[in-house]
Amino acid sequence: MMTHMSEVTRTRRSRSPKIVINADEFSHLESLAEGAMQRNPALADRLFDELGRARIVKPARMPGDVVSIGSTATYRDETTGQEKSVTLVYPEDADITRQRVSVMTPIGVALLGLAEGAAFYWDTRDNQRRMLTVIRVEPAVAAKPGN
């Protein structure tokens, strides 16, 4: 009985896990969503939805185990068992060959603000629904002067 209850609870949580967003990133993310309304309204709407339900925190209070711009997230595809690590970046810094994924992609929007252990559904580009689980988050490394 207890196992069933935790599965139900886990399923409910996986539909829309809590998200946290750094206050310093919020207005830039909002601007990106506004700019994407003409090119990709579905993605823009998804980002607006995420921003609307997020808990916004000051940078000093941003948990280290939450995916934010510059952090590296390792997640597992629960269908295949495959694990992948990506660094979430703004569009101008995206480089898939270096596993730097734009926040303005479906997986980028899905990962934004999630904490370690969060599970969420993600629809692939070929319309397959997958359950992904965030396994580990490595906080963004502050840029050194001169870099």
Buried (B, 14 or more C-beta within 10 A) or exposed (E): EEEEEEEEEEEEBBEEBEBBBBEBBBEEBBEBBEEBEEEBEEBBBBBBEBBEEBEBBEEEEBEEBBBBBBBBBBBBBBEEEEEBEBBBBBEEBBEEEEEBBBBBBBBBBBBBBBBBEBBBEBEEEEEEEBBBBBBBBBBBEEEEEEE
